Amino acid sequence: MLKFNAAIDKLLTLPSWEASTSSQLSVTHLKETRIMNEKLKLAFEAEMSAARRLVASGRLTQAFRHLERAHVLGQRHVVPHVRSHWAMLKVGMMRRSAGEVAGQAIRIIIGALGSAIGVVPVGNTGGTNISMFSRLPIENEAAQLLGMDCRSS
């Protein structure tokens, strides 16, 4: 099991913004879901790094908050979306939360499919404490990184 986890970890730490050149996609939307802009990429990686540091020091609640933010930033892109759920699953395992682990396992599959076809609940933080289909408000800073209009009405 440890070798499997290590293999998945290695796969999911590949740069999420490097699109495969082996198959050219003709659908513009799908192509856009594979490439993150530089600012978004850096913000996503910063959240994932902060989460890893906090996990290493045993501060799982704080780490999970960073994973939720990473989820919001990465959910439109398949690999970052899956990476955020995989990290949440690992935190669930550390917490010995069967519900979180099961929920994240489902979200890995459904989230990858949703990102691939461009159907994601914008703003959803990815944890099992809310429905995986719920849309949530996005913080102004994250909305700007995602290229969304964040003016209040």
C-alpha positions, 0 to 999 in steps of 0.5 A: 500500500505504501508503494501505491501511495508513493507512486500516486504522490509522484504522479500527482506532483508532476507540474499541473500546467504542462499539457501533453503534446501527444494528443492535440485537443480540438475543443478549445474549452478542454484545452483551456482546462489543461493550462493554468496561467502563471499567477494561478499556478504559483498561487495553487502551488503556494497553497499546496506547499503551505498545506504540506508544511502544516501537515508535516508539523501535525497542524491538520486543520490549518493544512486542510484550509490551505487545501480548500483554497488550492481546490478552489484555485485548481478545480477547473484543471484536472491534475491540480483538482485531483491533487487537491482531493488526493491531499485531502484524502491523505489528511482524512487518513491521518485524522482517521476519518472514514467519511472524509477518506470515502468522500475524497475517493469519490471526489477524485473520480468525479472531480477529474471528470468534471474538470475534464469536461468543464463542469465544476461547482465554482467556489466549492472548497472540496471537503466532505463538510459540504455537498460536492455539487454546491457552488460557494462564494469566492474570495476576491483575491481568488476570484481575481486569480481565476479571472472572475469579476469580483465587484460587489453588486 
